[in-house]
Amino acid sequence: MIRNLIIGSFVSLALFGTAYAEGGDAGAGKAKAEGCSGCHGEDGNAPAPMFPKLAGQHASFLAKQLHDFKSKKRDDPTMTAMAASLSDADIADLSAFYAKQKITPEKGEKSELGEKIYRAGNAAKGTPACSGCHGPSGAGNPNAVYPVLAGQYASYISKTLHDYKSGERANDPNQIMRTIASRLSEDEINAVAEYASGL
């Protein structure tokens, strides 16, 4: 079942990624990103872990999130308001700019539990390995619109998994992340977040 969800998500997101990731102008995006720097930093390295780092993230993933905020498919009062006036060109330019920036790496904990879940999953609970979609080095997959995890704040990865688990975040195609997160315990979420952050 989970394998079918992953395959279905990969196909649909690959088409989405191609549609929205192309044609952005990073130079134009830099100027447009001035209003984003207060939370996400001038170069996309957020100054506080409550905000995600955007630097080095795949343009396809960033574009999807901005489109989802704009349409309220992913609802957040601040980001929905910020995205409301963005055109498709604005979204492409912003995504291109942040994708070209270099992420400041984090020093995550190399926990045995986190590594086990990330690399092998948990067969007893039907939880797939994170590396199956996000790659062995946490580099994600731009064609499938799977985000980069390496270097992201561990607390932000943990928050994201908790939001999927609670259903507060629901913009994952075919509920793939909600299904996976629902099978993770608190300890597993924190461990895998720390491990992925330090990849």
LINZIPE-V123447 format. One record per run of one state. SS is the DSSP state (H for helix, E for strand, C for the rest). FROM is the first residue (numbers start at 1). TO is the last residue. If there is no record, write none. Layout:
# LINZIPE-V123447
ss->(SS;SS)
from->(FROM;FROM)
to->(TO;TO)
This chain:
# LINZIPE-V123447
ss->(C;H;C;H;C;H;C;H;C;H;C;H;C;E;H;C;E;C;H;C;E;C;E;C;H;C;H;C;H;C)
from->(1;2;22;26;41;59;72;77;84;88;101;112;121;122;123;126;127;128;131;135;141;142;146;147;154;167;173;183;186;198)
to->(1;21;25;40;58;71;76;83;87;100;111;120;121;122;125;126;127;130;134;140;141;145;146;153;166;172;182;185;197;199)
